[in-house]
Each structure stands twice: as structure tokens, then as C-alpha cells.
Amino acid sequence: MKKIVWITFAALTAIWTGLVTAALQLMHWVLATIGAVQLPPGAGGVATSPELAWLAPWLGPLGMQSLQDGVLATVQGFNAIIPAAAGLGSWIAILVWIVWGLGVAGLLILALLLHKLAGRRQPVQQTHPI
């Protein structure tokens, strides 16, 4: 019974480690992809785009110019912030490995408890009629 406990512990630990490793690789890829993205630098077509043309009668030329300037500032802000996403990978990786360690510690505690319980189990005494 004790062998089954430790084999199960080893298998679950291997699966847990594999899942965490795959998740970290996927996270690094996603953050690198996000960090490499640049939004279009200009918003020149905002005021004349058909999606926003319905706003022109209500906003007027100054309102549309203000909207265009706001979109341009937002895009430039995102372009300044987005490359920092690639640098988040190391911090997130540290947190993920801490969670991995807590998970393995939980599995180890469970395995030790089951090991101890398996050692307490009394063997069944068979009685034979004489």
C-alpha cells in the first residue's frame, strides 16, 4: 500500500510539474507576442471613418478633433506601455513556481499522511477452523 502512495505521489508531481512548465512556456510566448505588437501610430482616419461619422453632427468639428486627439494619445500610450508586458514574464514565473512549490508541498503532506495511515493498518487475522 505504501508503494502505491509514493508511486501516485510521483506521478501526480510529474503531471503537476509538466502542466506548470507548459503553462509558463505558453505565458512567455503570449507576453513576448504582446510585447512585440505596435498599434498603428496615427489616428488620422478616426474623424472620417464610417463607424464614427454619425457622431459628427452632435460633436461638431472641434469635438471630432478632440476625439481624434484622444484616440491618438491613447494609441501612443499603449505603444509606450505594451513593450513592458514582455518583462512581466520573470515576475509571473516566480509567482507560478511558488504556487508549484505549494502544490508539491500539499501533495507531499497528503502522501506522508497516507503513508502513516497505511503503516497503522492492522493485518487481517484469518481464522481457520480446526
C-alpha positions as CSV (number, residue, x, y, z in Angstrom):
1,M,0.0,0.0,0.0
2,K,2.9,2.4,0.8
3,K,4.4,1.8,-2.6
4,I,1.1,2.8,-4.2
5,V,1.0,6.0,-2.2
6,W,4.5,7.0,-3.3
7,I,4.1,6.0,-6.9
8,T,0.9,8.1,-7.0
9,F,2.7,11.0,-5.4
10,A,5.5,10.8,-8.0
11,A,3.0,10.6,-10.9
12,L,0.9,13.5,-9.6
13,T,4.1,15.6,-9.0
14,A,5.3,14.8,-12.6
15,I,1.9,15.8,-14.1
16,W,1.8,19.0,-11.9
17,T,5.3,19.9,-13.0
18,G,4.5,19.3,-16.6
19,L,1.4,21.4,-16.5
20,V,3.2,24.3,-14.8
21,T,6.1,24.1,-17.3
22,A,3.7,24.1,-20.3
23,A,1.7,27.0,-18.8
24,L,4.9,29.0,-18.3
25,Q,6.1,28.4,-21.8
26,L,2.7,29.5,-23.2
27,M,2.7,32.6,-20.9
28,H,6.2,33.6,-22.1
29,W,5.1,33.2,-25.7
30,V,2.0,35.3,-25.2
31,L,3.8,38.0,-23.3
32,A,6.6,38.2,-26.0
33,T,3.9,38.4,-28.7
34,I,2.1,41.2,-26.8
35,G,5.3,43.0,-26.2
36,A,6.2,42.9,-29.9
37,V,2.8,44.4,-31.0
38,Q,2.7,48.1,-32.0
39,L,-0.6,49.8,-32.6
40,P,-0.9,52.0,-35.7
41,P,0.8,55.3,-34.8
42,G,-1.7,57.6,-36.4
43,A,-5.4,58.0,-35.9
44,G,-6.0,60.2,-39.0
45,G,-8.9,58.2,-40.2
46,V,-10.9,58.4,-37.0
47,A,-12.8,61.6,-37.8
48,T,-13.8,60.4,-41.3
49,S,-14.4,56.7,-40.5
50,P,-17.9,55.5,-41.3
51,E,-18.2,54.0,-37.8
52,L,-17.9,57.4,-36.2
53,A,-19.4,59.5,-39.0
54,W,-22.7,59.5,-37.1
55,L,-21.1,61.5,-34.2
56,A,-20.1,64.4,-36.5
57,P,-23.5,66.2,-36.3
58,W,-23.5,66.1,-32.5
59,L,-19.9,66.7,-31.8
60,G,-19.0,69.3,-34.5
61,P,-15.6,69.8,-35.9
62,L,-13.9,70.7,-32.6
63,G,-15.5,67.6,-30.9
64,M,-14.3,65.3,-33.7
65,Q,-10.8,66.8,-33.5
66,S,-10.8,66.3,-29.7
67,L,-12.0,62.7,-30.2
68,Q,-9.2,62.1,-32.8
69,D,-6.6,63.6,-30.4
70,G,-7.8,61.4,-27.6
71,V,-7.6,58.3,-29.7
72,L,-4.1,59.3,-30.9
73,A,-3.0,59.9,-27.3
74,T,-4.4,56.5,-26.2
75,V,-2.7,54.6,-29.0
76,Q,0.6,56.3,-28.2
77,G,0.2,55.5,-24.5
78,F,-0.5,51.8,-25.3
79,N,2.5,51.8,-27.7
80,A,4.7,53.0,-24.8
81,I,3.3,50.5,-22.3
82,I,2.9,47.3,-24.4
83,P,6.6,46.5,-24.6
84,A,6.8,46.3,-20.8
85,A,4.5,43.2,-21.0
86,A,7.5,41.1,-22.1
87,G,9.3,42.0,-18.9
88,L,6.4,40.7,-16.7
89,G,7.3,37.1,-17.6
90,S,10.1,36.8,-15.0
91,W,7.8,38.1,-12.2
92,I,4.9,35.9,-13.1
93,A,7.3,32.9,-13.5
94,I,8.5,33.4,-9.9
95,L,4.9,33.5,-8.6
96,V,3.9,30.4,-10.7
97,W,6.9,28.4,-9.3
98,I,5.9,29.5,-5.8
99,V,2.4,28.1,-6.4
100,W,4.0,25.0,-7.9
101,G,6.0,24.5,-4.7
102,L,2.9,24.9,-2.5
103,G,1.1,22.3,-4.7
104,V,4.0,19.9,-4.4
105,A,4.2,20.5,-0.6
106,G,0.4,19.8,-0.4
107,L,0.9,16.6,-2.3
108,L,3.8,15.6,-0.1
109,I,1.8,16.2,3.1
110,L,-1.0,14.1,1.7
111,A,1.4,11.3,0.8
112,L,3.0,11.4,4.2
113,L,-0.4,11.2,5.9
114,L,-1.4,8.3,3.7
115,H,1.9,6.6,4.3
116,K,1.4,6.9,8.0
117,L,-2.2,5.6,7.8
118,A,-1.1,2.7,5.7
119,G,1.5,1.8,8.3
120,R,-1.2,1.7,11.1
121,R,-3.4,-0.7,9.2
122,Q,-3.7,-3.9,11.1
123,P,-3.2,-7.1,9.0
124,V,-6.3,-9.2,8.8
125,Q,-6.1,-12.3,11.0
126,Q,-7.6,-15.3,9.3
127,T,-9.1,-17.9,11.4
128,H,-9.0,-21.5,10.3
129,P,-11.5,-24.0,11.7
130,I,-9.8,-26.9,13.4
